Amino acid sequence: MRYRDQPCVQVETKVRADPAAVWALLTDISLPTRFSPELQEVGWLGDATTVEVGARFSGRNQNDQRGEWITESEVTEHEPGRRWVWQVSGQEGVMATWGFELDPGRDSVTIRQWGRMGPARSGLSAFIDADPEREGRVISWRLDQWRASMAETLEGVKQILEGPAERA
């Protein structure tokens, strides 16, 4: 696995809820801060107050490996009620692209979150540069972190909309 190939990870779940209620949660940029061990805080930049193409927001992140850092993102796609996508950019360009999607069904709504690395260098690049032979393992490790965080977020959405799962 190579960073230059822009590896991607996706998580999905089904939730029994009104699609409008699901969409309202998925377009709340602070939603992931409620569940993510890494994303600590987000806020709109400039005059932005809602998800729409061109809207920008910042995120404050923290983990044990890298410490704390700030990101800036821009909404690049917005299909109301269906999908929104944002790109995280740095000095060299787009470092990652993320998205939420929902697909209403007869009895439930399928919700997806996905993330794609690159193409520009990111904080992960320093780890790859330090040991190029381990690039695939470094990327796999980071994608596993992303996958776990996305799964926690979607499970959180499910619990908010359906209530806590009953234990047998």
CNS distance restraints for C-alpha pairs under 8 A (distance, minus, plus):
assign (resid   1 and name CA) (resid   5 and name CA) 7.53 0.50 0.50
assign (resid   1 and name CA) (resid   7 and name CA) 7.47 0.50 0.50
assign (resid   1 and name CA) (resid 135 and name CA) 7.27 0.50 0.50
assign (resid   1 and name CA) (resid 136 and name CA) 4.63 0.50 0.50
assign (resid   1 and name CA) (resid 139 and name CA) 7.18 0.50 0.50
assign (resid   1 and name CA) (resid 140 and name CA) 7.78 0.50 0.50
assign (resid   2 and name CA) (resid   6 and name CA) 7.39 0.50 0.50
assign (resid   2 and name CA) (resid   7 and name CA) 7.39 0.50 0.50
assign (resid   2 and name CA) (resid 135 and name CA) 6.62 0.50 0.50
assign (resid   2 and name CA) (resid 136 and name CA) 6.09 0.50 0.50
assign (resid   2 and name CA) (resid 139 and name CA) 7.55 0.50 0.50
assign (resid   3 and name CA) (resid   7 and name CA) 6.54 0.50 0.50
assign (resid   3 and name CA) (resid 117 and name CA) 7.00 0.50 0.50
assign (resid   3 and name CA) (resid 118 and name CA) 6.84 0.50 0.50
assign (resid   3 and name CA) (resid 119 and name CA) 7.62 0.50 0.50
assign (resid   3 and name CA) (resid 135 and name CA) 7.65 0.50 0.50
assign (resid   3 and name CA) (resid 139 and name CA) 7.07 0.50 0.50
assign (resid   4 and name CA) (resid 118 and name CA) 6.96 0.50 0.50
assign (resid   4 and name CA) (resid 119 and name CA) 6.23 0.50 0.50
assign (resid   5 and name CA) (resid 119 and name CA) 7.91 0.50 0.50
assign (resid   6 and name CA) (resid 116 and name CA) 6.01 0.50 0.50
assign (resid   6 and name CA) (resid 117 and name CA) 4.88 0.50 0.50
assign (resid   6 and name CA) (resid 118 and name CA) 5.30 0.50 0.50
assign (resid   6 and name CA) (resid 119 and name CA) 6.10 0.50 0.50
assign (resid   7 and name CA) (resid 116 and name CA) 5.69 0.50 0.50
assign (resid   7 and name CA) (resid 117 and name CA) 5.64 0.50 0.50
assign (resid   8 and name CA) (resid 114 and name CA) 7.14 0.50 0.50
assign (resid   8 and name CA) (resid 115 and name CA) 5.59 0.50 0.50
assign (resid   8 and name CA) (resid 116 and name CA) 4.13 0.50 0.50
assign (resid   8 and name CA) (resid 117 and name CA) 6.38 0.50 0.50
assign (resid   8 and name CA) (resid 143 and name CA) 7.61 0.50 0.50
assign (resid   9 and name CA) (resid 114 and name CA) 5.60 0.50 0.50
assign (resid   9 and name CA) (resid 115 and name CA) 5.58 0.50 0.50
assign (resid   9 and name CA) (resid 116 and name CA) 6.58 0.50 0.50
assign (resid   9 and name CA) (resid 143 and name CA) 6.47 0.50 0.50
assign (resid   9 and name CA) (resid 146 and name CA) 7.53 0.50 0.50
assign (resid   9 and name CA) (resid 147 and name CA) 6.51 0.50 0.50
assign (resid  10 and name CA) (resid 112 and name CA) 6.88 0.50 0.50
assign (resid  10 and name CA) (resid 113 and name CA) 5.77 0.50 0.50
assign (resid  10 and name CA) (resid 114 and name CA) 4.11 0.50 0.50
assign (resid  10 and name CA) (resid 115 and name CA) 6.57 0.50 0.50
assign (resid  10 and name CA) (resid 147 and name CA) 6.94 0.50 0.50
assign (resid  11 and name CA) (resid 112 and name CA) 5.65 0.50 0.50
assign (resid  11 and name CA) (resid 113 and name CA) 5.52 0.50 0.50
assign (resid  11 and name CA) (resid 114 and name CA) 6.32 0.50 0.50
assign (resid  11 and name CA) (resid 147 and name CA) 6.60 0.50 0.50
assign (resid  11 and name CA) (resid 150 and name CA) 6.38 0.50 0.50
assign (resid  11 and name CA) (resid 151 and name CA) 6.17 0.50 0.50
assign (resid  12 and name CA) (resid 110 and name CA) 6.78 0.50 0.50
assign (resid  12 and name CA) (resid 111 and name CA) 5.46 0.50 0.50
assign (resid  12 and name CA) (resid 112 and name CA) 4.22 0.50 0.50
assign (resid  12 and name CA) (resid 113 and name CA) 6.44 0.50 0.50
assign (resid  12 and name CA) (resid 151 and name CA) 7.66 0.50 0.50
assign (resid  12 and name CA) (resid 154 and name CA) 7.30 0.50 0.50
assign (resid  13 and name CA) (resid 110 and name CA) 5.68 0.50 0.50
assign (resid  13 and name CA) (resid 111 and name CA) 5.55 0.50 0.50
assign (resid  13 and name CA) (resid 112 and name CA) 6.71 0.50 0.50
assign (resid  13 and name CA) (resid 154 and name CA) 6.81 0.50 0.50
assign (resid  13 and name CA) (resid 155 and name CA) 7.78 0.50 0.50
assign (resid  14 and name CA) (resid 108 and name CA) 6.09 0.50 0.50
assign (resid  14 and name CA) (resid 109 and name CA) 5.47 0.50 0.50
assign (resid  14 and name CA) (resid 110 and name CA) 4.35 0.50 0.50
assign (resid  14 and name CA) (resid 111 and name CA) 6.15 0.50 0.50
assign (resid  14 and name CA) (resid 158 and name CA) 7.87 0.50 0.50
assign (resid  15 and name CA) (resid 108 and name CA) 5.41 0.50 0.50
assign (resid  15 and name CA) (resid 109 and name CA) 5.31 0.50 0.50
assign (resid  15 and name CA) (resid 110 and name CA) 6.44 0.50 0.50
assign (resid  15 and name CA) (resid 111 and name CA) 7.48 0.50 0.50
assign (resid  15 and name CA) (resid 158 and name CA) 5.66 0.50 0.50
assign (resid  15 and name CA) (resid 161 and name CA) 7.57 0.50 0.50
assign (resid  15 and name CA) (resid 162 and name CA) 7.23 0.50 0.50
assign (resid  16 and name CA) (resid 107 and name CA) 6.62 0.50 0.50
assign (resid  16 and name CA) (resid 108 and name CA) 4.46 0.50 0.50
assign (resid  16 and name CA) (resid 109 and name CA) 6.28 0.50 0.50
assign (resid  16 and name CA) (resid 161 and name CA) 7.59 0.50 0.50
assign (resid  16 and name CA) (resid 162 and name CA) 6.58 0.50 0.50
assign (resid  17 and name CA) (resid  21 and name CA) 6.93 0.50 0.50
assign (resid  17 and name CA) (resid  22 and name CA) 6.83 0.50 0.50
assign (resid  17 and name CA) (resid 108 and name CA) 6.45 0.50 0.50
assign (resid  17 and name CA) (resid 109 and name CA) 6.81 0.50 0.50
assign (resid  17 and name CA) (resid 161 and name CA) 6.22 0.50 0.50
assign (resid  17 and name CA) (resid 162 and name CA) 6.98 0.50 0.50
assign (resid  18 and name CA) (resid  22 and name CA) 6.47 0.50 0.50
assign (resid  18 and name CA) (resid 109 and name CA) 7.80 0.50 0.50
assign (resid  19 and name CA) (resid  23 and name CA) 6.07 0.50 0.50
assign (resid  19 and name CA) (resid  81 and name CA) 7.40 0.50 0.50
assign (resid  19 and name CA) (resid 102 and name CA) 7.88 0.50 0.50
assign (resid  19 and name CA) (resid 104 and name CA) 6.30 0.50 0.50
assign (resid  19 and name CA) (resid 109 and name CA) 6.49 0.50 0.50
assign (resid  20 and name CA) (resid  24 and name CA) 6.13 0.50 0.50
assign (resid  20 and name CA) (resid  81 and name CA) 6.88 0.50 0.50
assign (resid  21 and name CA) (resid  25 and name CA) 6.50 0.50 0.50
assign (resid  21 and name CA) (resid 161 and name CA) 7.79 0.50 0.50
assign (resid  22 and name CA) (resid  26 and name CA) 6.23 0.50 0.50
assign (resid  22 and name CA) (resid 102 and name CA) 7.94 0.50 0.50
assign (resid  22 and name CA) (resid 157 and name CA) 7.78 0.50 0.50
assign (resid  22 and name CA) (resid 161 and name CA) 7.58 0.50 0.50
assign (resid  23 and name CA) (resid  27 and name CA) 6.09 0.50 0.50
assign (resid  23 and name CA) (resid  81 and name CA) 5.74 0.50 0.50
assign (resid  23 and name CA) (resid  82 and name CA) 7.56 0.50 0.50
assign (resid  23 and name CA) (resid 102 and name CA) 7.49 0.50 0.50
assign (resid  24 and name CA) (resid  28 and name CA) 6.50 0.50 0.50
assign (resid  25 and name CA) (resid  31 and name CA) 6.80 0.50 0.50
assign (resid  25 and name CA) (resid 157 and name CA) 7.31 0.50 0.50
assign (resid  26 and name CA) (resid  31 and name CA) 7.10 0.50 0.50
assign (resid  26 and name CA) (resid 100 and name CA) 6.71 0.50 0.50
assign (resid  27 and name CA) (resid  50 and name CA) 7.73 0.50 0.50
assign (resid  27 and name CA) (resid  51 and name CA) 6.25 0.50 0.50
assign (resid  27 and name CA) (resid  84 and name CA) 7.81 0.50 0.50
assign (resid  29 and name CA) (resid  42 and name CA) 6.87 0.50 0.50
assign (resid  29 and name CA) (resid  43 and name CA) 7.75 0.50 0.50
assign (resid  30 and name CA) (resid  34 and name CA) 7.26 0.50 0.50
assign (resid  30 and name CA) (resid  41 and name CA) 7.05 0.50 0.50
assign (resid  30 and name CA) (resid  42 and name CA) 5.85 0.50 0.50
assign (resid  30 and name CA) (resid  43 and name CA) 7.68 0.50 0.50
assign (resid  31 and name CA) (resid  35 and name CA) 7.53 0.50 0.50
assign (resid  31 and name CA) (resid 153 and name CA) 7.69 0.50 0.50
assign (resid  32 and name CA) (resid  36 and name CA) 5.55 0.50 0.50
assign (resid  32 and name CA) (resid  39 and name CA) 6.94 0.50 0.50
assign (resid  32 and name CA) (resid 153 and name CA) 5.81 0.50 0.50
assign (resid  33 and name CA) (resid  37 and name CA) 7.86 0.50 0.50
assign (resid  33 and name CA) (resid  38 and name CA) 7.96 0.50 0.50
assign (resid  33 and name CA) (resid  39 and name CA) 5.37 0.50 0.50
assign (resid  33 and name CA) (resid  40 and name CA) 5.37 0.50 0.50
assign (resid  33 and name CA) (resid  41 and name CA) 6.06 0.50 0.50
assign (resid  33 and name CA) (resid  42 and name CA) 7.61 0.50 0.50
assign (resid  34 and name CA) (resid 153 and name CA) 7.75 0.50 0.50
assign (resid  35 and name CA) (resid 149 and name CA) 7.36 0.50 0.50
assign (resid  35 and name CA) (resid 152 and name CA) 5.94 0.50 0.50
assign (resid  35 and name CA) (resid 153 and name CA) 5.29 0.50 0.50
assign (resid  35 and name CA) (resid 156 and name CA) 6.71 0.50 0.50
assign (resid  36 and name CA) (resid  40 and name CA) 7.54 0.50 0.50
assign (resid  36 and name CA) (resid 149 and name CA) 5.36 0.50 0.50
assign (resid  36 and name CA) (resid 150 and name CA) 7.71 0.50 0.50
assign (resid  36 and name CA) (resid 152 and name CA) 6.93 0.50 0.50
assign (resid  36 and name CA) (resid 153 and name CA) 6.67 0.50 0.50
assign (resid  37 and name CA) (resid  63 and name CA) 7.76 0.50 0.50
assign (resid  37 and name CA) (resid 149 and name CA) 7.04 0.50 0.50
assign (resid  38 and name CA) (resid  61 and name CA) 5.37 0.50 0.50
assign (resid  38 and name CA) (resid  62 and name CA) 5.11 0.50 0.50
assign (resid  38 and name CA) (resid  63 and name CA) 5.69 0.50 0.50
assign (resid  39 and name CA) (resid  59 and name CA) 6.88 0.50 0.50
assign (resid  39 and name CA) (resid  60 and name CA) 6.13 0.50 0.50
assign (resid  39 and name CA) (resid  61 and name CA) 4.48 0.50 0.50
assign (resid  39 and name CA) (resid  62 and name CA) 6.61 0.50 0.50
assign (resid  40 and name CA) (resid  59 and name CA) 7.39 0.50 0.50
assign (resid  40 and name CA) (resid  60 and name CA) 5.53 0.50 0.50
assign (resid  40 and name CA) (resid  61 and name CA) 5.40 0.50 0.50
assign (resid  40 and name CA) (resid  62 and name CA) 6.93 0.50 0.50
assign (resid  41 and name CA) (resid  59 and name CA) 5.63 0.50 0.50
assign (resid  41 and name CA) (resid  60 and name CA) 5.11 0.50 0.50
assign (resid  41 and name CA) (resid  61 and name CA) 7.21 0.50 0.50
assign (resid  42 and name CA) (resid  57 and name CA) 6.86 0.50 0.50
assign (resid  42 and name CA) (resid  58 and name CA) 5.49 0.50 0.50
assign (resid  42 and name CA) (resid  59 and name CA) 4.32 0.50 0.50
assign (resid  42 and name CA) (resid  60 and name CA) 6.33 0.50 0.50
assign (resid  43 and name CA) (resid  57 and name CA) 5.45 0.50 0.50
assign (resid  43 and name CA) (resid  58 and name CA) 5.46 0.50 0.50
assign (resid  43 and name CA) (resid  59 and name CA) 6.71 0.50 0.50
assign (resid  44 and name CA) (resid  48 and name CA) 5.66 0.50 0.50
assign (resid  44 and name CA) (resid  49 and name CA) 6.13 0.50 0.50
assign (resid  44 and name CA) (resid  55 and name CA) 7.80 0.50 0.50
assign (resid  44 and name CA) (resid  56 and name CA) 6.10 0.50 0.50
assign (resid  44 and name CA) (resid  57 and name CA) 4.17 0.50 0.50
assign (resid  44 and name CA) (resid  58 and name CA) 6.43 0.50 0.50
assign (resid  45 and name CA) (resid  55 and name CA) 7.65 0.50 0.50
assign (resid  45 and name CA) (resid  56 and name CA) 5.34 0.50 0.50
assign (resid  45 and name CA) (resid  57 and name CA) 4.88 0.50 0.50
assign (resid  45 and name CA) (resid  58 and name CA) 6.73 0.50 0.50
assign (resid  46 and name CA) (resid  56 and name CA) 7.34 0.50 0.50
assign (resid  48 and name CA) (resid  55 and name CA) 5.36 0.50 0.50
assign (resid  48 and name CA) (resid  56 and name CA) 6.56 0.50 0.50
assign (resid  48 and name CA) (resid  57 and name CA) 7.84 0.50 0.50
assign (resid  49 and name CA) (resid  55 and name CA) 7.85 0.50 0.50
assign (resid  50 and name CA) (resid  55 and name CA) 7.30 0.50 0.50
assign (resid  51 and name CA) (resid  55 and name CA) 6.41 0.50 0.50
assign (resid  51 and name CA) (resid  75 and name CA) 6.85 0.50 0.50
assign (resid  51 and name CA) (resid  78 and name CA) 7.40 0.50 0.50
assign (resid  51 and name CA) (resid  84 and name CA) 7.77 0.50 0.50
assign (resid  52 and name CA) (resid  75 and name CA) 6.28 0.50 0.50
assign (resid  52 and name CA) (resid  76 and name CA) 7.98 0.50 0.50
assign (resid  52 and name CA) (resid  77 and name CA) 7.59 0.50 0.50
assign (resid  52 and name CA) (resid  78 and name CA) 5.95 0.50 0.50
assign (resid  53 and name CA) (resid  74 and name CA) 7.63 0.50 0.50
assign (resid  53 and name CA) (resid  75 and name CA) 4.94 0.50 0.50
assign (resid  53 and name CA) (resid  76 and name CA) 5.12 0.50 0.50
assign (resid  53 and name CA) (resid  77 and name CA) 5.72 0.50 0.50
assign (resid  53 and name CA) (resid  78 and name CA) 6.03 0.50 0.50
assign (resid  54 and name CA) (resid  74 and name CA) 5.91 0.50 0.50
assign (resid  54 and name CA) (resid  75 and name CA) 5.36 0.50 0.50
assign (resid  54 and name CA) (resid  76 and name CA) 6.26 0.50 0.50
assign (resid  55 and name CA) (resid  74 and name CA) 5.67 0.50 0.50
assign (resid  55 and name CA) (resid  75 and name CA) 5.44 0.50 0.50
assign (resid  56 and name CA) (resid  72 and name CA) 7.10 0.50 0.50
assign (resid  56 and name CA) (resid  73 and name CA) 5.54 0.50 0.50
assign (resid  56 and name CA) (resid  74 and name CA) 4.36 0.50 0.50
assign (resid  56 and name CA) (resid  75 and name CA) 6.39 0.50 0.50
assign (resid  57 and name CA) (resid  72 and name CA) 5.86 0.50 0.50
assign (resid  57 and name CA) (resid  73 and name CA) 5.37 0.50 0.50
assign (resid  57 and name CA) (resid  74 and name CA) 6.51 0.50 0.50
assign (resid  58 and name CA) (resid  70 and name CA) 6.87 0.50 0.50
assign (resid  58 and name CA) (resid  71 and name CA) 5.46 0.50 0.50
assign (resid  58 and name CA) (resid  72 and name CA) 4.44 0.50 0.50
assign (resid  58 and name CA) (resid  73 and name CA) 6.10 0.50 0.50
assign (resid  59 and name CA) (resid  70 and name CA) 5.57 0.50 0.50
assign (resid  59 and name CA) (resid  71 and name CA) 5.09 0.50 0.50
assign (resid  59 and name CA) (resid  72 and name CA) 6.47 0.50 0.50
assign (resid  59 and name CA) (resid  73 and name CA) 7.91 0.50 0.50
assign (resid  60 and name CA) (resid  68 and name CA) 7.22 0.50 0.50
assign (resid  60 and name CA) (resid  69 and name CA) 5.95 0.50 0.50
assign (resid  60 and name CA) (resid  70 and name CA) 4.59 0.50 0.50
assign (resid  60 and name CA) (resid  71 and name CA) 6.55 0.50 0.50
assign (resid  61 and name CA) (resid  68 and name CA) 5.56 0.50 0.50
assign (resid  61 and name CA) (resid  69 and name CA) 5.35 0.50 0.50
assign (resid  61 and name CA) (resid  70 and name CA) 6.13 0.50 0.50
assign (resid  61 and name CA) (resid  71 and name CA) 7.73 0.50 0.50
assign (resid  62 and name CA) (resid  66 and name CA) 7.18 0.50 0.50
assign (resid  62 and name CA) (resid  67 and name CA) 5.31 0.50 0.50
assign (resid  62 and name CA) (resid  68 and name CA) 4.19 0.50 0.50
assign (resid  62 and name CA) (resid  69 and name CA) 6.41 0.50 0.50
assign (resid  63 and name CA) (resid  67 and name CA) 5.24 0.50 0.50
assign (resid  63 and name CA) (resid  68 and name CA) 6.64 0.50 0.50
assign (resid  66 and name CA) (resid 123 and name CA) 7.77 0.50 0.50
assign (resid  71 and name CA) (resid  88 and name CA) 6.61 0.50 0.50
assign (resid  71 and name CA) (resid  89 and name CA) 7.28 0.50 0.50
assign (resid  71 and name CA) (resid  90 and name CA) 7.59 0.50 0.50
assign (resid  72 and name CA) (resid  88 and name CA) 5.76 0.50 0.50
assign (resid  72 and name CA) (resid  89 and name CA) 6.08 0.50 0.50
assign (resid  72 and name CA) (resid  90 and name CA) 7.49 0.50 0.50
assign (resid  73 and name CA) (resid  86 and name CA) 6.22 0.50 0.50
assign (resid  73 and name CA) (resid  87 and name CA) 5.30 0.50 0.50
assign (resid  73 and name CA) (resid  88 and name CA) 4.31 0.50 0.50
assign (resid  73 and name CA) (resid  89 and name CA) 6.15 0.50 0.50
assign (resid  74 and name CA) (resid  86 and name CA) 5.28 0.50 0.50
assign (resid  74 and name CA) (resid  87 and name CA) 5.44 0.50 0.50
assign (resid  74 and name CA) (resid  88 and name CA) 6.76 0.50 0.50
assign (resid  75 and name CA) (resid  84 and name CA) 7.30 0.50 0.50
assign (resid  75 and name CA) (resid  85 and name CA) 5.81 0.50 0.50
assign (resid  75 and name CA) (resid  86 and name CA) 4.17 0.50 0.50
assign (resid  75 and name CA) (resid  87 and name CA) 6.55 0.50 0.50
assign (resid  76 and name CA) (resid  84 and name CA) 7.69 0.50 0.50
assign (resid  76 and name CA) (resid  85 and name CA) 5.69 0.50 0.50
assign (resid  76 and name CA) (resid  86 and name CA) 5.32 0.50 0.50
assign (resid  76 and name CA) (resid  87 and name CA) 6.77 0.50 0.50
assign (resid  77 and name CA) (resid  83 and name CA) 7.54 0.50 0.50
assign (resid  77 and name CA) (resid  84 and name CA) 5.30 0.50 0.50
assign (resid  77 and name CA) (resid  85 and name CA) 4.95 0.50 0.50
assign (resid  77 and name CA) (resid  86 and name CA) 6.98 0.50 0.50
assign (resid  78 and name CA) (resid  83 and name CA) 5.90 0.50 0.50
assign (resid  78 and name CA) (resid  84 and name CA) 4.40 0.50 0.50
assign (resid  78 and name CA) (resid  85 and name CA) 6.59 0.50 0.50
assign (resid  79 and name CA) (resid  83 and name CA) 5.06 0.50 0.50
assign (resid  79 and name CA) (resid  84 and name CA) 6.17 0.50 0.50
assign (resid  80 and name CA) (resid  84 and name CA) 7.68 0.50 0.50
assign (resid  81 and name CA) (resid 102 and name CA) 7.33 0.50 0.50
assign (resid  82 and name CA) (resid 101 and name CA) 5.57 0.50 0.50
assign (resid  82 and name CA) (resid 102 and name CA) 5.08 0.50 0.50
assign (resid  82 and name CA) (resid 103 and name CA) 6.58 0.50 0.50
assign (resid  83 and name CA) (resid  99 and name CA) 7.19 0.50 0.50
assign (resid  83 and name CA) (resid 100 and name CA) 5.67 0.50 0.50
assign (resid  83 and name CA) (resid 101 and name CA) 4.25 0.50 0.50
assign (resid  83 and name CA) (resid 102 and name CA) 6.36 0.50 0.50
assign (resid  84 and name CA) (resid  99 and name CA) 5.67 0.50 0.50
assign (resid  84 and name CA) (resid 100 and name CA) 5.61 0.50 0.50
assign (resid  84 and name CA) (resid 101 and name CA) 6.63 0.50 0.50
assign (resid  85 and name CA) (resid  97 and name CA) 7.12 0.50 0.50
assign (resid  85 and name CA) (resid  98 and name CA) 5.67 0.50 0.50
assign (resid  85 and name CA) (resid  99 and name CA) 4.19 0.50 0.50
assign (resid  85 and name CA) (resid 100 and name CA) 6.58 0.50 0.50
assign (resid  86 and name CA) (resid  97 and name CA) 5.81 0.50 0.50
assign (resid  86 and name CA) (resid  98 and name CA) 5.44 0.50 0.50
assign (resid  86 and name CA) (resid  99 and name CA) 6.30 0.50 0.50
assign (resid  87 and name CA) (resid  94 and name CA) 6.24 0.50 0.50
assign (resid  87 and name CA) (resid  95 and name CA) 7.51 0.50 0.50
assign (resid  87 and name CA) (resid  96 and name CA) 5.83 0.50 0.50
assign (resid  87 and name CA) (resid  97 and name CA) 4.37 0.50 0.50
assign (resid  87 and name CA) (resid  98 and name CA) 6.33 0.50 0.50
assign (resid  88 and name CA) (resid  94 and name CA) 5.70 0.50 0.50
assign (resid  88 and name CA) (resid  95 and name CA) 5.66 0.50 0.50
assign (resid  88 and name CA) (resid  96 and name CA) 5.20 0.50 0.50
assign (resid  88 and name CA) (resid  97 and name CA) 6.17 0.50 0.50
assign (resid  89 and name CA) (resid  93 and name CA) 5.21 0.50 0.50
assign (resid  89 and name CA) (resid  94 and name CA) 4.19 0.50 0.50
assign (resid  89 and name CA) (resid  95 and name CA) 5.33 0.50 0.50
assign (resid  89 and name CA) (resid  96 and name CA) 7.14 0.50 0.50
assign (resid  90 and name CA) (resid  94 and name CA) 6.37 0.50 0.50
assign (resid  90 and name CA) (resid  95 and name CA) 6.47 0.50 0.50
assign (resid  90 and name CA) (resid 120 and name CA) 7.83 0.50 0.50
assign (resid  90 and name CA) (resid 122 and name CA) 7.47 0.50 0.50
assign (resid  92 and name CA) (resid 120 and name CA) 5.67 0.50 0.50
assign (resid  92 and name CA) (resid 121 and name CA) 6.67 0.50 0.50
assign (resid  93 and name CA) (resid 119 and name CA) 7.71 0.50 0.50
assign (resid  93 and name CA) (resid 120 and name CA) 5.29 0.50 0.50
assign (resid  93 and name CA) (resid 121 and name CA) 7.86 0.50 0.50
assign (resid  94 and name CA) (resid 118 and name CA) 6.27 0.50 0.50
assign (resid  94 and name CA) (resid 119 and name CA) 6.19 0.50 0.50
assign (resid  94 and name CA) (resid 120 and name CA) 5.34 0.50 0.50
assign (resid  95 and name CA) (resid 117 and name CA) 6.26 0.50 0.50
assign (resid  95 and name CA) (resid 118 and name CA) 4.38 0.50 0.50
assign (resid  95 and name CA) (resid 119 and name CA) 5.81 0.50 0.50
assign (resid  95 and name CA) (resid 120 and name CA) 4.75 0.50 0.50
assign (resid  95 and name CA) (resid 121 and name CA) 5.94 0.50 0.50
assign (resid  95 and name CA) (resid 122 and name CA) 5.39 0.50 0.50
assign (resid  96 and name CA) (resid 115 and name CA) 6.99 0.50 0.50
assign (resid  96 and name CA) (resid 116 and name CA) 5.54 0.50 0.50
assign (resid  96 and name CA) (resid 117 and name CA) 4.53 0.50 0.50
assign (resid  96 and name CA) (resid 118 and name CA) 4.96 0.50 0.50
assign (resid  96 and name CA) (resid 119 and name CA) 7.18 0.50 0.50
assign (resid  96 and name CA) (resid 120 and name CA) 7.92 0.50 0.50
assign (resid  97 and name CA) (resid 115 and name CA) 5.67 0.50 0.50
assign (resid  97 and name CA) (resid 116 and name CA) 5.16 0.50 0.50
assign (resid  97 and name CA) (resid 117 and name CA) 6.65 0.50 0.50
assign (resid  97 and name CA) (resid 118 and name CA) 7.59 0.50 0.50
assign (resid  98 and name CA) (resid 113 and name CA) 7.43 0.50 0.50
assign (resid  98 and name CA) (resid 114 and name CA) 5.65 0.50 0.50
assign (resid  98 and name CA) (resid 115 and name CA) 4.30 0.50 0.50
assign (resid  98 and name CA) (resid 116 and name CA) 6.36 0.50 0.50
assign (resid  99 and name CA) (resid 112 and name CA) 7.95 0.50 0.50
assign (resid  99 and name CA) (resid 113 and name CA) 5.63 0.50 0.50
assign (resid  99 and name CA) (resid 114 and name CA) 5.38 0.50 0.50
assign (resid  99 and name CA) (resid 115 and name CA) 6.52 0.50 0.50
assign (resid 100 and name CA) (resid 111 and name CA) 7.30 0.50 0.50
assign (resid 100 and name CA) (resid 112 and name CA) 5.61 0.50 0.50
assign (resid 100 and name CA) (resid 113 and name CA) 4.57 0.50 0.50
assign (resid 100 and name CA) (resid 114 and name CA) 6.70 0.50 0.50
assign (resid 101 and name CA) (resid 111 and name CA) 5.72 0.50 0.50
assign (resid 101 and name CA) (resid 112 and name CA) 5.08 0.50 0.50
assign (resid 101 and name CA) (resid 113 and name CA) 6.51 0.50 0.50
assign (resid 102 and name CA) (resid 109 and name CA) 6.56 0.50 0.50
assign (resid 102 and name CA) (resid 110 and name CA) 5.57 0.50 0.50
assign (resid 102 and name CA) (resid 111 and name CA) 4.44 0.50 0.50
assign (resid 102 and name CA) (resid 112 and name CA) 6.28 0.50 0.50
assign (resid 103 and name CA) (resid 109 and name CA) 5.62 0.50 0.50
assign (resid 103 and name CA) (resid 110 and name CA) 5.05 0.50 0.50
assign (resid 103 and name CA) (resid 111 and name CA) 6.46 0.50 0.50
assign (resid 104 and name CA) (resid 108 and name CA) 6.40 0.50 0.50
assign (resid 104 and name CA) (resid 109 and name CA) 4.28 0.50 0.50
assign (resid 104 and name CA) (resid 110 and name CA) 6.27 0.50 0.50
assign (resid 105 and name CA) (resid 109 and name CA) 5.40 0.50 0.50
assign (resid 105 and name CA) (resid 110 and name CA) 7.25 0.50 0.50
assign (resid 111 and name CA) (resid 154 and name CA) 7.55 0.50 0.50
assign (resid 112 and name CA) (resid 154 and name CA) 7.82 0.50 0.50
assign (resid 113 and name CA) (resid 150 and name CA) 6.42 0.50 0.50
assign (resid 113 and name CA) (resid 154 and name CA) 7.73 0.50 0.50
assign (resid 114 and name CA) (resid 150 and name CA) 7.71 0.50 0.50
assign (resid 115 and name CA) (resid 146 and name CA) 7.62 0.50 0.50
assign (resid 118 and name CA) (resid 122 and name CA) 7.31 0.50 0.50
assign (resid 121 and name CA) (resid 125 and name CA) 5.69 0.50 0.50
assign (resid 122 and name CA) (resid 126 and name CA) 7.84 0.50 0.50
assign (resid 123 and name CA) (resid 127 and name CA) 7.72 0.50 0.50
assign (resid 124 and name CA) (resid 128 and name CA) 6.54 0.50 0.50
assign (resid 124 and name CA) (resid 139 and name CA) 7.99 0.50 0.50
assign (resid 125 and name CA) (resid 129 and name CA) 5.98 0.50 0.50
assign (resid 126 and name CA) (resid 130 and name CA) 6.14 0.50 0.50
assign (resid 127 and name CA) (resid 131 and name CA) 6.75 0.50 0.50
assign (resid 127 and name CA) (resid 138 and name CA) 7.28 0.50 0.50
assign (resid 128 and name CA) (resid 132 and name CA) 5.18 0.50 0.50
assign (resid 128 and name CA) (resid 134 and name CA) 6.96 0.50 0.50
assign (resid 128 and name CA) (resid 135 and name CA) 5.25 0.50 0.50
assign (resid 128 and name CA) (resid 138 and name CA) 6.75 0.50 0.50
assign (resid 131 and name CA) (resid 135 and name CA) 7.05 0.50 0.50
assign (resid 134 and name CA) (resid 138 and name CA) 6.09 0.50 0.50
assign (resid 135 and name CA) (resid 139 and name CA) 6.15 0.50 0.50
assign (resid 136 and name CA) (resid 140 and name CA) 6.04 0.50 0.50
assign (resid 137 and name CA) (resid 141 and name CA) 5.99 0.50 0.50
assign (resid 138 and name CA) (resid 142 and name CA) 6.29 0.50 0.50
assign (resid 139 and name CA) (resid 143 and name CA) 6.06 0.50 0.50
assign (resid 140 and name CA) (resid 144 and name CA) 6.09 0.50 0.50
assign (resid 141 and name CA) (resid 145 and name CA) 6.47 0.50 0.50
assign (resid 142 and name CA) (resid 146 and name CA) 6.29 0.50 0.50
assign (resid 143 and name CA) (resid 147 and name CA) 5.99 0.50 0.50
assign (resid 144 and name CA) (resid 148 and name CA) 6.15 0.50 0.50
assign (resid 145 and name CA) (resid 149 and name CA) 6.21 0.50 0.50
assign (resid 146 and name CA) (resid 150 and name CA) 6.07 0.50 0.50
assign (resid 147 and name CA) (resid 151 and name CA) 6.07 0.50 0.50
assign (resid 148 and name CA) (resid 152 and name CA) 6.23 0.50 0.50
assign (resid 149 and name CA) (resid 153 and name CA) 6.25 0.50 0.50
assign (resid 150 and name CA) (resid 154 and name CA) 6.18 0.50 0.50
assign (resid 151 and name CA) (resid 155 and name CA) 6.00 0.50 0.50
assign (resid 152 and name CA) (resid 156 and name CA) 6.02 0.50 0.50
assign (resid 153 and name CA) (resid 157 and name CA) 6.28 0.50 0.50
assign (resid 154 and name CA) (resid 158 and name CA) 6.19 0.50 0.50
assign (resid 155 and name CA) (resid 159 and name CA) 6.20 0.50 0.50
assign (resid 156 and name CA) (resid 160 and name CA) 6.13 0.50 0.50
assign (resid 157 and name CA) (resid 161 and name CA) 6.21 0.50 0.50
assign (resid 158 and name CA) (resid 162 and name CA) 5.70 0.50 0.50
assign (resid 158 and name CA) (resid 163 and name CA) 7.30 0.50 0.50
assign (resid 159 and name CA) (resid 163 and name CA) 4.52 0.50 0.50
assign (resid 159 and name CA) (resid 164 and name CA) 4.98 0.50 0.50
assign (resid 159 and name CA) (resid 165 and name CA) 7.14 0.50 0.50
assign (resid 160 and name CA) (resid 164 and name CA) 7.65 0.50 0.50
